[in-house]
Amino acid sequence: MTEYALLIHPSANRVYAESAVELAAAELAVFSDLAFGGRLTDIGTTVIGGLPYVCFTGDELTDRDLSTLANLSARYAFFAREGDLLRPVAAAGRDRFDSDLITIPKYAGKTNEQFTKLLLNVTALATTGSAGAGRSGAVADPLGPDSPPLRVLDPMCGRGTTLNQAMMYGWHAAGVEIDGKDFEVYANFIRTWLKHKRLKHSAEIAQVRRNRTQLGRRLAITLAASKEDHKAGRTLDLTMVHADTRRGRDFFRAGSFDAIVTDAPYGVQHGTRGQADRLTRDPLGLLAEALPVWVALLRPGGALGISWNTLVAARDDLAALLVKAGLKVADGPGYAGFAHRVDQAIVRDLIVARRP
């Protein structure tokens, strides 16, 4: 048995940094349960040399195991703890692209990148048994270095933070966004970024019509992480649709996504559009209408992860909506440890549910 120490990545967001250690411990508990069959034990937080660490014990972790753990959202460095000494342990995660894909976009209301990665991680780990992935479903490891790509949808994707993180992992990503400005800003950013990086890709924006009716606009990109991948046909699909999330079936096939991940409108700085296009500060109304659409897009064994402001919607009420939509809410180790303060008007939490 080896004791490990995870050094927490410094966060540019002071408020998030205050919760980062506890969030990392909760995320690690989910990793242990769903990717390692409970083999990571004695998970706890400590201070070493004045810096915060998450410590845990691992039973004969392989290089592949460490590569999975390298995807932890707050990981800065791994060490094997030997008495009073820390021995650096090399580990590389799934990242396929330069980090500026995630860090360049800056705008008011952007979700902290570390939290976006955390939400994507714990949702992906809850998926089971994809025929394409060839996993048995008992212990899922979609974050492993050689695991095949997932298909991820963010049905309220804003300016694409979730899409970029999924792309960073080498996964296929799709998003739906009702705000035309957000759609245009993301389309301009990602095309400029791809050209700047000189990555092989094709990109187009087209109107989506059916029966002479315009349904929305679609950005469709096919790209490769390297020239070698392009030659081998290992390409990724990136799609963003400018439309109402409740019209998702107009753009995507049923059962076509492994994971659906979204940050629900907090109902503070901005509200949500409910029936008759009226502004409301209660996200549950929109979610009640959208969830049946989202669940239809999720394959059996796929998982849905939502973050939201607990000050405007109770966890039990959101869980009830998920159950009503035919999902099973995850309640294993770690899931109760994600609530944290964003500001005086927002206490954010997340919930994950699986489609049986």
Contacts in CASP RR format, 6 or more apart in sequence:
PFRMAT RR
TARGET T0000
AUTHOR 0000-0000-0000
METHOD contacts of the structure
MODEL  1
MTEYALLIHPSANRVYAESAVELAAAELAVFSDLAFGGRLTDIGTTVIGG
LPYVCFTGDELTDRDLSTLANLSARYAFFAREGDLLRPVAAAGRDRFDSD
LITIPKYAGKTNEQFTKLLLNVTALATTGSAGAGRSGAVADPLGPDSPPL
RVLDPMCGRGTTLNQAMMYGWHAAGVEIDGKDFEVYANFIRTWLKHKRLK
HSAEIAQVRRNRTQLGRRLAITLAASKEDHKAGRTLDLTMVHADTRRGRD
FFRAGSFDAIVTDAPYGVQHGTRGQADRLTRDPLGLLAEALPVWVALLRP
GGALGISWNTLVAARDDLAALLVKAGLKVADGPGYAGFAHRVDQAIVRDL
IVARRP
1 57 0 8 1.000
1 58 0 8 1.000
1 59 0 8 1.000
2 57 0 8 1.000
2 58 0 8 1.000
2 60 0 8 1.000
2 61 0 8 1.000
2 80 0 8 1.000
3 42 0 8 1.000
3 55 0 8 1.000
3 56 0 8 1.000
3 57 0 8 1.000
3 58 0 8 1.000
3 80 0 8 1.000
3 81 0 8 1.000
4 55 0 8 1.000
4 56 0 8 1.000
4 57 0 8 1.000
4 58 0 8 1.000
4 61 0 8 1.000
4 78 0 8 1.000
4 79 0 8 1.000
4 80 0 8 1.000
4 81 0 8 1.000
4 89 0 8 1.000
5 46 0 8 1.000
5 48 0 8 1.000
5 53 0 8 1.000
5 54 0 8 1.000
5 55 0 8 1.000
5 78 0 8 1.000
5 79 0 8 1.000
5 80 0 8 1.000
5 81 0 8 1.000
5 86 0 8 1.000
6 24 0 8 1.000
6 28 0 8 1.000
6 53 0 8 1.000
6 54 0 8 1.000
6 55 0 8 1.000
6 56 0 8 1.000
6 69 0 8 1.000
6 72 0 8 1.000
6 74 0 8 1.000
6 75 0 8 1.000
6 76 0 8 1.000
6 77 0 8 1.000
6 78 0 8 1.000
6 79 0 8 1.000
7 51 0 8 1.000
7 53 0 8 1.000
7 75 0 8 1.000
7 76 0 8 1.000
7 77 0 8 1.000
7 78 0 8 1.000
7 79 0 8 1.000
8 20 0 8 1.000
8 21 0 8 1.000
8 24 0 8 1.000
8 51 0 8 1.000
8 52 0 8 1.000
8 53 0 8 1.000
8 54 0 8 1.000
8 74 0 8 1.000
8 76 0 8 1.000
9 20 0 8 1.000
9 74 0 8 1.000
9 75 0 8 1.000
9 76 0 8 1.000
9 114 0 8 1.000
10 17 0 8 1.000
10 76 0 8 1.000
11 17 0 8 1.000
11 20 0 8 1.000
11 74 0 8 1.000
11 112 0 8 1.000
11 114 0 8 1.000
13 112 0 8 1.000
15 341 0 8 1.000
15 342 0 8 1.000
15 343 0 8 1.000
16 112 0 8 1.000
16 114 0 8 1.000
16 115 0 8 1.000
16 340 0 8 1.000
16 342 0 8 1.000
18 341 0 8 1.000
19 340 0 8 1.000
19 341 0 8 1.000
20 52 0 8 1.000
20 74 0 8 1.000
20 114 0 8 1.000
21 45 0 8 1.000
21 52 0 8 1.000
21 53 0 8 1.000
21 54 0 8 1.000
21 74 0 8 1.000
22 45 0 8 1.000
22 337 0 8 1.000
22 340 0 8 1.000
23 73 0 8 1.000
23 74 0 8 1.000
23 115 0 8 1.000
23 118 0 8 1.000
23 337 0 8 1.000
23 338 0 8 1.000
23 340 0 8 1.000
24 54 0 8 1.000
24 72 0 8 1.000
24 73 0 8 1.000
24 74 0 8 1.000
24 75 0 8 1.000
25 43 0 8 1.000
25 44 0 8 1.000
25 45 0 8 1.000
25 54 0 8 1.000
26 334 0 8 1.000
26 335 0 8 1.000
26 336 0 8 1.000
26 337 0 8 1.000
26 338 0 8 1.000
27 72 0 8 1.000
27 73 0 8 1.000
27 74 0 8 1.000
27 118 0 8 1.000
27 121 0 8 1.000
27 122 0 8 1.000
27 334 0 8 1.000
28 40 0 8 1.000
28 43 0 8 1.000
28 54 0 8 1.000
28 56 0 8 1.000
28 69 0 8 1.000
28 72 0 8 1.000
29 40 0 8 1.000
29 43 0 8 1.000
29 333 0 8 1.000
29 334 0 8 1.000
30 121 0 8 1.000
30 122 0 8 1.000
30 125 0 8 1.000
30 332 0 8 1.000
30 333 0 8 1.000
30 334 0 8 1.000
30 335 0 8 1.000
31 40 0 8 1.000
31 68 0 8 1.000
31 69 0 8 1.000
31 72 0 8 1.000
31 121 0 8 1.000
31 125 0 8 1.000
32 38 0 8 1.000
32 39 0 8 1.000
32 40 0 8 1.000
32 41 0 8 1.000
32 43 0 8 1.000
32 56 0 8 1.000
32 333 0 8 1.000
33 332 0 8 1.000
33 333 0 8 1.000
33 334 0 8 1.000
34 125 0 8 1.000
34 126 0 8 1.000
34 139 0 8 1.000
34 140 0 8 1.000
35 68 0 8 1.000
35 125 0 8 1.000
35 139 0 8 1.000
35 140 0 8 1.000
35 141 0 8 1.000
35 143 0 8 1.000
35 144 0 8 1.000
36 65 0 8 1.000
36 68 0 8 1.000
36 139 0 8 1.000
37 139 0 8 1.000
39 58 0 8 1.000
39 59 0 8 1.000
39 61 0 8 1.000
40 56 0 8 1.000
40 57 0 8 1.000
40 58 0 8 1.000
41 56 0 8 1.000
41 57 0 8 1.000
41 58 0 8 1.000
41 59 0 8 1.000
42 55 0 8 1.000
42 56 0 8 1.000
42 57 0 8 1.000
43 54 0 8 1.000
43 55 0 8 1.000
43 56 0 8 1.000
44 54 0 8 1.000
44 55 0 8 1.000
44 56 0 8 1.000
45 52 0 8 1.000
45 53 0 8 1.000
45 54 0 8 1.000
45 55 0 8 1.000
46 52 0 8 1.000
46 53 0 8 1.000
46 55 0 8 1.000
47 53 0 8 1.000
48 86 0 8 1.000
54 74 0 8 1.000
55 81 0 8 1.000
61 69 0 8 1.000
63 91 0 8 1.000
64 144 0 8 1.000
64 145 0 8 1.000
64 146 0 8 1.000
66 78 0 8 1.000
66 89 0 8 1.000
66 90 0 8 1.000
66 91 0 8 1.000
67 91 0 8 1.000
67 92 0 8 1.000
67 93 0 8 1.000
67 94 0 8 1.000
67 144 0 8 1.000
67 145 0 8 1.000
68 93 0 8 1.000
68 141 0 8 1.000
68 143 0 8 1.000
68 144 0 8 1.000
68 145 0 8 1.000
69 75 0 8 1.000
69 78 0 8 1.000
69 91 0 8 1.000
70 78 0 8 1.000
70 91 0 8 1.000
70 92 0 8 1.000
70 93 0 8 1.000
71 93 0 8 1.000
71 94 0 8 1.000
71 117 0 8 1.000
71 121 0 8 1.000
71 143 0 8 1.000
71 144 0 8 1.000
71 169 0 8 1.000
72 121 0 8 1.000
73 114 0 8 1.000
73 115 0 8 1.000
73 117 0 8 1.000
73 118 0 8 1.000
73 121 0 8 1.000
74 114 0 8 1.000
74 118 0 8 1.000
77 88 0 8 1.000
78 88 0 8 1.000
78 89 0 8 1.000
78 90 0 8 1.000
78 91 0 8 1.000
79 86 0 8 1.000
79 87 0 8 1.000
79 88 0 8 1.000
79 89 0 8 1.000
80 86 0 8 1.000
80 87 0 8 1.000
80 89 0 8 1.000
81 87 0 8 1.000
92 145 0 8 1.000
93 143 0 8 1.000
93 144 0 8 1.000
93 145 0 8 1.000
94 143 0 8 1.000
94 144 0 8 1.000
94 145 0 8 1.000
94 168 0 8 1.000
94 169 0 8 1.000
94 170 0 8 1.000
95 168 0 8 1.000
95 169 0 8 1.000
96 167 0 8 1.000
96 168 0 8 1.000
96 169 0 8 1.000
96 170 0 8 1.000
96 225 0 8 1.000
97 167 0 8 1.000
97 168 0 8 1.000
97 197 0 8 1.000
97 225 0 8 1.000
98 197 0 8 1.000
100 193 0 8 1.000
101 164 0 8 1.000
101 167 0 8 1.000
101 168 0 8 1.000
101 193 0 8 1.000
102 113 0 8 1.000
102 161 0 8 1.000
102 164 0 8 1.000
102 165 0 8 1.000
102 168 0 8 1.000
103 113 0 8 1.000
104 189 0 8 1.000
104 193 0 8 1.000
105 159 0 8 1.000
105 160 0 8 1.000
105 161 0 8 1.000
105 164 0 8 1.000
105 189 0 8 1.000
107 159 0 8 1.000
107 185 0 8 1.000
108 269 0 8 1.000
109 269 0 8 1.000
110 159 0 8 1.000
110 161 0 8 1.000
111 161 0 8 1.000
111 263 0 8 1.000
111 307 0 8 1.000
113 161 0 8 1.000
113 165 0 8 1.000
115 307 0 8 1.000
115 348 0 8 1.000
116 161 0 8 1.000
116 162 0 8 1.000
116 165 0 8 1.000
116 263 0 8 1.000
117 165 0 8 1.000
118 338 0 8 1.000
118 350 0 8 1.000
119 162 0 8 1.000
119 261 0 8 1.000
119 263 0 8 1.000
119 305 0 8 1.000
119 307 0 8 1.000
119 350 0 8 1.000
120 152 0 8 1.000
120 162 0 8 1.000
120 165 0 8 1.000
120 166 0 8 1.000
120 169 0 8 1.000
120 259 0 8 1.000
120 261 0 8 1.000
121 143 0 8 1.000
122 305 0 8 1.000
122 335 0 8 1.000
122 338 0 8 1.000
122 350 0 8 1.000
122 352 0 8 1.000
123 259 0 8 1.000
123 260 0 8 1.000
123 261 0 8 1.000
123 303 0 8 1.000
123 304 0 8 1.000
123 305 0 8 1.000
123 352 0 8 1.000
124 142 0 8 1.000
124 143 0 8 1.000
124 150 0 8 1.000
124 152 0 8 1.000
124 258 0 8 1.000
124 259 0 8 1.000
124 303 0 8 1.000
125 140 0 8 1.000
125 141 0 8 1.000
125 142 0 8 1.000
125 143 0 8 1.000
126 140 0 8 1.000
126 302 0 8 1.000
126 303 0 8 1.000
126 305 0 8 1.000
126 330 0 8 1.000
126 352 0 8 1.000
126 354 0 8 1.000
127 140 0 8 1.000
127 142 0 8 1.000
127 150 0 8 1.000
127 258 0 8 1.000
127 259 0 8 1.000
127 301 0 8 1.000
127 302 0 8 1.000
127 303 0 8 1.000
127 354 0 8 1.000
128 135 0 8 1.000
128 137 0 8 1.000
128 138 0 8 1.000
128 140 0 8 1.000
128 301 0 8 1.000
128 302 0 8 1.000
128 354 0 8 1.000
129 135 0 8 1.000
129 136 0 8 1.000
129 137 0 8 1.000
129 140 0 8 1.000
129 301 0 8 1.000
130 150 0 8 1.000
130 258 0 8 1.000
130 299 0 8 1.000
130 301 0 8 1.000
130 302 0 8 1.000
132 148 0 8 1.000
133 142 0 8 1.000
133 147 0 8 1.000
133 148 0 8 1.000
133 150 0 8 1.000
133 258 0 8 1.000
134 148 0 8 1.000
135 141 0 8 1.000
135 142 0 8 1.000
141 147 0 8 1.000
142 150 0 8 1.000
142 258 0 8 1.000
143 169 0 8 1.000
149 169 0 8 1.000
149 170 0 8 1.000
149 171 0 8 1.000
149 172 0 8 1.000
149 236 0 8 1.000
150 166 0 8 1.000
150 169 0 8 1.000
150 171 0 8 1.000
150 172 0 8 1.000
150 258 0 8 1.000
150 259 0 8 1.000
151 171 0 8 1.000
151 172 0 8 1.000
151 173 0 8 1.000
151 174 0 8 1.000
151 256 0 8 1.000
151 257 0 8 1.000
151 258 0 8 1.000
151 259 0 8 1.000
152 162 0 8 1.000
152 163 0 8 1.000
152 166 0 8 1.000
152 171 0 8 1.000
152 172 0 8 1.000
152 173 0 8 1.000
152 174 0 8 1.000
152 257 0 8 1.000
152 258 0 8 1.000
152 259 0 8 1.000
152 260 0 8 1.000
152 261 0 8 1.000
153 173 0 8 1.000
153 174 0 8 1.000
153 175 0 8 1.000
153 176 0 8 1.000
153 252 0 8 1.000
153 257 0 8 1.000
153 259 0 8 1.000
153 260 0 8 1.000
153 261 0 8 1.000
153 294 0 8 1.000
153 297 0 8 1.000
154 160 0 8 1.000
154 162 0 8 1.000
154 163 0 8 1.000
154 173 0 8 1.000
154 174 0 8 1.000
154 175 0 8 1.000
154 176 0 8 1.000
154 260 0 8 1.000
154 261 0 8 1.000
154 262 0 8 1.000
155 175 0 8 1.000
155 176 0 8 1.000
155 245 0 8 1.000
155 248 0 8 1.000
155 260 0 8 1.000
155 262 0 8 1.000
155 290 0 8 1.000
155 293 0 8 1.000
155 294 0 8 1.000
155 297 0 8 1.000
156 176 0 8 1.000
156 177 0 8 1.000
156 178 0 8 1.000
156 245 0 8 1.000
156 262 0 8 1.000
156 263 0 8 1.000
156 264 0 8 1.000
156 265 0 8 1.000
157 163 0 8 1.000
157 175 0 8 1.000
157 176 0 8 1.000
157 177 0 8 1.000
157 186 0 8 1.000
157 240 0 8 1.000
157 262 0 8 1.000
158 177 0 8 1.000
158 179 0 8 1.000
158 182 0 8 1.000
158 186 0 8 1.000
159 177 0 8 1.000
159 182 0 8 1.000
159 185 0 8 1.000
159 186 0 8 1.000
159 189 0 8 1.000
160 175 0 8 1.000
160 177 0 8 1.000
160 186 0 8 1.000
160 240 0 8 1.000
162 173 0 8 1.000
162 175 0 8 1.000
162 261 0 8 1.000
162 262 0 8 1.000
162 263 0 8 1.000
163 173 0 8 1.000
163 174 0 8 1.000
163 175 0 8 1.000
163 186 0 8 1.000
163 238 0 8 1.000
163 240 0 8 1.000
164 173 0 8 1.000
164 190 0 8 1.000
166 172 0 8 1.000
166 173 0 8 1.000
166 261 0 8 1.000
167 173 0 8 1.000
167 236 0 8 1.000
167 238 0 8 1.000
170 225 0 8 1.000
170 236 0 8 1.000
171 236 0 8 1.000
172 236 0 8 1.000
172 237 0 8 1.000
172 238 0 8 1.000
173 236 0 8 1.000
173 237 0 8 1.000
173 238 0 8 1.000
173 239 0 8 1.000
174 237 0 8 1.000
174 238 0 8 1.000
174 239 0 8 1.000
174 240 0 8 1.000
174 241 0 8 1.000
174 252 0 8 1.000
174 257 0 8 1.000
175 239 0 8 1.000
175 240 0 8 1.000
175 241 0 8 1.000
176 240 0 8 1.000
176 241 0 8 1.000
176 243 0 8 1.000
176 244 0 8 1.000
176 245 0 8 1.000
176 248 0 8 1.000
176 251 0 8 1.000
177 183 0 8 1.000
177 186 0 8 1.000
177 240 0 8 1.000
177 241 0 8 1.000
177 242 0 8 1.000
177 243 0 8 1.000
178 242 0 8 1.000
178 243 0 8 1.000
178 244 0 8 1.000
178 245 0 8 1.000
178 273 0 8 1.000
180 242 0 8 1.000
183 217 0 8 1.000
183 219 0 8 1.000
183 240 0 8 1.000
183 242 0 8 1.000
186 219 0 8 1.000
186 240 0 8 1.000
187 205 0 8 1.000
187 219 0 8 1.000
187 240 0 8 1.000
190 203 0 8 1.000
190 219 0 8 1.000
190 221 0 8 1.000
190 238 0 8 1.000
191 203 0 8 1.000
191 221 0 8 1.000
194 201 0 8 1.000
194 203 0 8 1.000
194 221 0 8 1.000
194 223 0 8 1.000
199 223 0 8 1.000
199 224 0 8 1.000
199 225 0 8 1.000
200 223 0 8 1.000
200 224 0 8 1.000
200 227 0 8 1.000
200 230 0 8 1.000
201 221 0 8 1.000
201 222 0 8 1.000
201 223 0 8 1.000
201 224 0 8 1.000
202 221 0 8 1.000
202 222 0 8 1.000
202 223 0 8 1.000
203 219 0 8 1.000
203 220 0 8 1.000
203 221 0 8 1.000
204 219 0 8 1.000
204 220 0 8 1.000
205 217 0 8 1.000
205 218 0 8 1.000
205 219 0 8 1.000
205 220 0 8 1.000
206 217 0 8 1.000
206 218 0 8 1.000
206 220 0 8 1.000
207 214 0 8 1.000
207 216 0 8 1.000
207 217 0 8 1.000
207 218 0 8 1.000
208 214 0 8 1.000
208 215 0 8 1.000
208 216 0 8 1.000
208 217 0 8 1.000
208 218 0 8 1.000
208 241 0 8 1.000
208 243 0 8 1.000
208 250 0 8 1.000
208 251 0 8 1.000
209 215 0 8 1.000
210 250 0 8 1.000
215 243 0 8 1.000
215 247 0 8 1.000
215 250 0 8 1.000
215 251 0 8 1.000
216 241 0 8 1.000
216 242 0 8 1.000
216 243 0 8 1.000
217 241 0 8 1.000
217 242 0 8 1.000
217 243 0 8 1.000
218 239 0 8 1.000
218 240 0 8 1.000
218 241 0 8 1.000
218 242 0 8 1.000
218 251 0 8 1.000
219 238 0 8 1.000
219 239 0 8 1.000
219 240 0 8 1.000
219 241 0 8 1.000
220 237 0 8 1.000
220 238 0 8 1.000
220 239 0 8 1.000
221 237 0 8 1.000
221 238 0 8 1.000
221 239 0 8 1.000
222 235 0 8 1.000
222 236 0 8 1.000
222 237 0 8 1.000
222 238 0 8 1.000
223 235 0 8 1.000
223 236 0 8 1.000
223 238 0 8 1.000
224 230 0 8 1.000
224 233 0 8 1.000
224 234 0 8 1.000
224 235 0 8 1.000
224 236 0 8 1.000
225 234 0 8 1.000
225 236 0 8 1.000
229 235 0 8 1.000
241 248 0 8 1.000
241 251 0 8 1.000
243 250 0 8 1.000
243 251 0 8 1.000
245 286 0 8 1.000
245 290 0 8 1.000
245 293 0 8 1.000
245 294 0 8 1.000
246 289 0 8 1.000
246 290 0 8 1.000
246 293 0 8 1.000
247 293 0 8 1.000
248 293 0 8 1.000
248 297 0 8 1.000
249 293 0 8 1.000
249 296 0 8 1.000
249 297 0 8 1.000
252 297 0 8 1.000
253 297 0 8 1.000
254 296 0 8 1.000
254 297 0 8 1.000
255 296 0 8 1.000
255 297 0 8 1.000
255 298 0 8 1.000
255 299 0 8 1.000
255 300 0 8 1.000
256 297 0 8 1.000
256 299 0 8 1.000
257 297 0 8 1.000
257 298 0 8 1.000
257 299 0 8 1.000
257 302 0 8 1.000
258 298 0 8 1.000
258 299 0 8 1.000
258 302 0 8 1.000
258 303 0 8 1.000
259 298 0 8 1.000
259 302 0 8 1.000
259 303 0 8 1.000
259 304 0 8 1.000
259 305 0 8 1.000
260 294 0 8 1.000
260 297 0 8 1.000
260 298 0 8 1.000
260 303 0 8 1.000
260 304 0 8 1.000
260 305 0 8 1.000
261 304 0 8 1.000
261 305 0 8 1.000
261 306 0 8 1.000
262 305 0 8 1.000
262 306 0 8 1.000
262 307 0 8 1.000
263 306 0 8 1.000
263 307 0 8 1.000
263 308 0 8 1.000
264 283 0 8 1.000
264 286 0 8 1.000
264 287 0 8 1.000
264 306 0 8 1.000
264 307 0 8 1.000
264 308 0 8 1.000
264 309 0 8 1.000
264 313 0 8 1.000
265 271 0 8 1.000
265 272 0 8 1.000
265 283 0 8 1.000
265 286 0 8 1.000
266 283 0 8 1.000
266 308 0 8 1.000
266 309 0 8 1.000
266 312 0 8 1.000
266 342 0 8 1.000
266 345 0 8 1.000
266 346 0 8 1.000
266 348 0 8 1.000
267 281 0 8 1.000
267 282 0 8 1.000
267 283 0 8 1.000
267 309 0 8 1.000
267 312 0 8 1.000
268 281 0 8 1.000
268 309 0 8 1.000
268 312 0 8 1.000
268 345 0 8 1.000
268 346 0 8 1.000
271 279 0 8 1.000
271 280 0 8 1.000
271 281 0 8 1.000
272 279 0 8 1.000
272 280 0 8 1.000
272 281 0 8 1.000
272 282 0 8 1.000
272 283 0 8 1.000
272 285 0 8 1.000
272 286 0 8 1.000
273 279 0 8 1.000
273 280 0 8 1.000
273 286 0 8 1.000
274 280 0 8 1.000
274 285 0 8 1.000
274 286 0 8 1.000
274 289 0 8 1.000
275 289 0 8 1.000
280 286 0 8 1.000
281 312 0 8 1.000
282 312 0 8 1.000
282 313 0 8 1.000
283 308 0 8 1.000
283 309 0 8 1.000
283 312 0 8 1.000
283 313 0 8 1.000
284 313 0 8 1.000
284 317 0 8 1.000
284 318 0 8 1.000
284 321 0 8 1.000
287 306 0 8 1.000
287 318 0 8 1.000
287 321 0 8 1.000
288 321 0 8 1.000
291 321 0 8 1.000
291 322 0 8 1.000
291 324 0 8 1.000
291 325 0 8 1.000
292 325 0 8 1.000
294 304 0 8 1.000
294 325 0 8 1.000
295 304 0 8 1.000
295 325 0 8 1.000
295 326 0 8 1.000
295 327 0 8 1.000
295 355 0 8 1.000
298 304 0 8 1.000
298 355 0 8 1.000
299 355 0 8 1.000
300 355 0 8 1.000
300 356 0 8 1.000
301 354 0 8 1.000
301 355 0 8 1.000
301 356 0 8 1.000
302 354 0 8 1.000
302 355 0 8 1.000
303 330 0 8 1.000
303 352 0 8 1.000
303 353 0 8 1.000
303 354 0 8 1.000
303 355 0 8 1.000
304 322 0 8 1.000
304 327 0 8 1.000
304 352 0 8 1.000
304 353 0 8 1.000
304 354 0 8 1.000
304 355 0 8 1.000
305 350 0 8 1.000
305 351 0 8 1.000
305 352 0 8 1.000
305 353 0 8 1.000
306 318 0 8 1.000
306 350 0 8 1.000
306 351 0 8 1.000
307 348 0 8 1.000
307 349 0 8 1.000
307 350 0 8 1.000
308 318 0 8 1.000
308 348 0 8 1.000
308 349 0 8 1.000
308 350 0 8 1.000
308 351 0 8 1.000
309 342 0 8 1.000
309 345 0 8 1.000
309 346 0 8 1.000
309 347 0 8 1.000
309 348 0 8 1.000
310 339 0 8 1.000
310 347 0 8 1.000
310 348 0 8 1.000
310 349 0 8 1.000
311 345 0 8 1.000
311 346 0 8 1.000
311 347 0 8 1.000
315 349 0 8 1.000
315 351 0 8 1.000
318 351 0 8 1.000
319 329 0 8 1.000
319 351 0 8 1.000
319 353 0 8 1.000
322 329 0 8 1.000
322 351 0 8 1.000
322 353 0 8 1.000
323 329 0 8 1.000
323 353 0 8 1.000
326 355 0 8 1.000
326 356 0 8 1.000
327 353 0 8 1.000
327 354 0 8 1.000
327 355 0 8 1.000
327 356 0 8 1.000
328 353 0 8 1.000
328 354 0 8 1.000
328 355 0 8 1.000
328 356 0 8 1.000
329 351 0 8 1.000
329 352 0 8 1.000
329 353 0 8 1.000
330 351 0 8 1.000
330 352 0 8 1.000
330 353 0 8 1.000
330 354 0 8 1.000
335 351 0 8 1.000
335 352 0 8 1.000
338 349 0 8 1.000
338 350 0 8 1.000
339 347 0 8 1.000
339 348 0 8 1.000
339 349 0 8 1.000
340 347 0 8 1.000
340 348 0 8 1.000
340 349 0 8 1.000
341 347 0 8 1.000
341 348 0 8 1.000
342 348 0 8 1.000
END
